[in-house]
Amino acid sequence: MRLVTPGDSAPASVNRYLLPHEHQVITVRKHPAVLMRPVAEVFGGLIVAGVLSNRIGNDGGPVLMIIWWAWLLLLVRFVWQVAEWSVDYFVVTNQRMLYTTGLITRKVAMMPLAKVTDMSFQRSIMGRMLGYGEFILESAGQDQALRTVDFIPYPEQLYLEVCGMIFPNRDEADD
């Protein structure tokens, strides 16, 4: 997780969505585990393409070319997913939460911290082993732009920090 200090700056893809009076508290990417399935697909496809090429041999020229072009498409899809992962950020500022996604079509989902009525996180067995979780956010409104954020790294620490911002510590003298 990357906690943003006052002198630090997040990527320009995030900064352009911040208001002048906002400052970042937390900026994180999705956990790299989000790329496990695409990696498995590329390696699985490579194994299948290799086995089929070995069985077909040199006699199946056009078939071999189709097999390897199909694997190349899998590889291009993987590179695209890595590029998308690299520009997706979950940002918590002093006033709101933002989730920016998309490489070509940019999407920004936002929820003001003051509107969050309930926040929880879930961790699957795989999430506990690899260190990621899913945030579930609820607000008083019916339709929410930001409801779930999956593959969040260090969800316990991030959960405590965000809850500390939503429910600030009150002095005993205020009661």
N, C-alpha and C positions, 0 to 999 in steps of 0.2 A: 504494500500500500504506500502511496505517496501522499504525505501530508504537506500541504503547501504552506510555506512560510511567507511572511509579508514581502520579502525581497525576491522570492521565487515567482516565476510566472508559468502558467500552464500553456499548453499549445495555443497557437493563434486560432485554431478551430474551436476552442472553448472560449477564449477571451472575447471574441466578437459577440457572444451572447450574454455577457455580464453587464450589468448596469454600472454606471460610473461610481456609485456609492457602495457597491457590493465588494466584498473581498472573499476570496476562496479560502475555505477551511480544509477541504479534502478534495482531491482529484485522483481517481483511480480508473484504470482500464478494467475490462472484464478479465477474469482469471484465464490464463492460457489454456486451461482445460477445455475451454469452449472449442478449441481447435483439435481435440483428440479424435473426434469422428472424422473430420476431413483428412487428417494424417493417416488414420486407419484405412480410409477409402483409397487414398493414393498408393499406400504400400500394398494393400490387398489387390488393387488393380494391377500393380506392377507384377506381383506374383502370378496372378491369373494370366496376364499378357505373356509373361515369360514361359509359363507352363504350356500355354496354347501354342506359342511360337515354336517351342521345342517339339511338341507333338505333331504339328502341321509340317514343320521342316521348310525347306526351300521351295517345295512344289506349290504352296498356296500363296503366291505373291500378292494378289489383291486382298485376300483374306487377312494376311499378315499386316498389310498396310491399314486395313480397317481396324484391326485389333489395336495397333499402336497409335493410331489417330484417336481412338476412343480413350486410351490411357492418357494421351496428351490433353484431351479435353478435361479429364479428371484433374490433371496437374494444373491446368489453367484455372479451373474452379477453385482449387486449393489456394493458389496464389491470390485470387480475388478475395477469398474469405480471410486470409491473413491481412491483406490490405484493409479490408473493412474493420477487422479487429483492431488494427493499429490506430484508427481514427475515432473509435467509439469510446466515450468517456462518461463516467458517472461523477458529477460534481456536486459538492455541498458547499454553499456559500453561507454567509451569516444570515441570509434571508430566505433562501429557497434551495430546492434540489433540482438539478438538471440532469437529463440523460440525453446525450447527443449521439446520434447514430447515422450511418450512411456515408458512402464514399461519393456517389454521384448525386443522389437525391438526399439532401441533408434533412434529418428530422430532429427536432428538439422537443422533448417532453419536459414539463416543468410542474412543480408543485411548491407553493409557498410553505415554509416551515410552520407558519401560524395556522395553516389549514389542515395539517396532519393531525388526525384524531386517534389513529392507531397505527403502529408500526411493529412488524414482527419479521423474523427471518426463519428460514427452514434450511436444514442441511441433510442431504441424502447421505447414505453410507459412503458413496464415492466422493461426495463433497467434503465429508469429514476426513477422508484419507488424503485428499489432494489440497484441502484448504480453501474451499469456496462455499458459498451459500446463495440463497435467494431472499431478497427483501420483498415484503408485501406491505404496501402503503395504503392507508384508507383515509378518506376525508369525508366531511359532511356532505359534499356534493355527490350526485349520482354518477355523472360521467367524469372519469379522471384520465388525464393524459398520461400520468405516471402512476401505474398501479403496481407492477412487478419489475424488479431488476434482478436478473439471474446472473450466475457466475460472478458474484461479488467476492473479491479476495478478502481474507481476514474479517469475516462477517461479525464475529463477536465484538472485536475492537471497534469496527466501524459503527455497529449498532449502538454501543455505549456512547461513542462520541456524538452521534446524531441525536440520541435521546437526551444527552446533556444539553444540546442546543435547543431542542424542542421544549424541554422542561428545565429551565435554568434553576440553579440553586437559589433558594430564597433564604433570606436571613431570618433567624428566629424572632428578631425584633419586629418583623412585619406582621406577625400573628396577633 
